């Protein structure tokens, strides 16, 4: 078996809470899907922590053999440049997955990043989302988020689905 044969009850529960989320993942992957992870993201007001430029998919492929997946990022608060919201580099989803490297020079949530050669931050775009908006991204999409200099939190739920 795989680590996904017996999902924790809470992962199975959220995958049934909103069939619309499941439907979006199925449409994007073109097949039935299975949830395999979730992260509750909280960037408190005034937080100086960042998430460095990275791809989600390389660790999934290396650790679990997942080749086809999608991340659905549900904004629980408005998100944009004003509070360190998601930034993405268009077109990077067409690239190949690269191993991540340790990050040591900034306060980074995960402690790893994509190789610098993969990142052209001058091409980055900010995702501006209202509370309740959904962003979907490919495992190879290079993305990041900055500190939250605002006076309110930036919260989101990141839901991960793989082809069943």
Secondary structure, 3 states (H helix, E strand, C coil): CCCCCCCCHHHHHHHHHCHHHHHHHHHHHCCCEEEEEEEEEEECCCCCCEEEEECCHHHHHHHHCCCCEEEEEEECCCECHHHCCEEEECCHHHCCCCCCEECCCCCECCCEECCHHHCCHHHEEECCECCCCEEEEECCCCEEECCCCCCCCEEEEEEEEEEC
